[in-house]
Structure formats: structure tokens, C-alpha cells
Amino acid sequence: MGLHADQQGLAKRKRRHRTIFTEYQLNQLERTFHKTHYPDVVLREQLAARVQLKEERVEVFTCLSDYLSAIYMERKCAENYNK
């Protein structure tokens, strides 16, 4: 007896892992990205080892950091324009 269609879909879907950063990890990540907006893989690996994360998590943080910075800048420009 096989799985129903809706159960097969759930079985095939890969669950995403959500990382909850510690205060120390966030501090180190933000400090590094403030200095170097686009760290290369070597720097990301070193940072990942220092804060006990996988390099992939550090890379995702880079993308998120860039996205949030862009949103912040858009809001600041809009505030200055509206003054």
C-alpha cells in the first residue's frame, strides 16, 4: 500500500532549517560585514569556525544583510526626500 498523493508531496519536500543566531554570533557577523560587505569564501569559513556555524549559514547572513541594508537606505532616502 503506497502513500496518498498529499503524503507523497510532504515526503518529497525538504524542510528548511532556520538558524537562531546567538547575540555573540550576530555581533561577530555584523562586525565582519560592516568591514567587508562581500567576504570571500575563506573569510566566511574562518568566521563560521569562530562563531561555530556552517559556512552556508554565514553566506545566507551575507545575503540577508545586503537586503536589509538596501531597505534601510531606501527608507532613509524617502525620509530625507519627505522633509
C-alpha positions, 0 to 999 in steps of 0.5 A: 500500500503506497502513500496518498498523493498529499503524503507523497508531496510532504515526503518529497519536500525538504524542510528548511532549517532556520538558524537562531543566531546567538547575540555573540554570533550576530555581533561577530557577523555584523562586525565582519560585514560592516568591514567587508560587505562581500567576504570571500569564501575563506573569510566566511569559513574562518568566521563560521569556525569562530562563531561555530556555524556552517559556512552556508549559514554565514553566506545566507547572513551575507545575503540577508544583510545586503537586503536589509541594508538596501531597505534601510537606505531606501527608507532613509532616502524617502525620509530625507526626500519627505522633509 
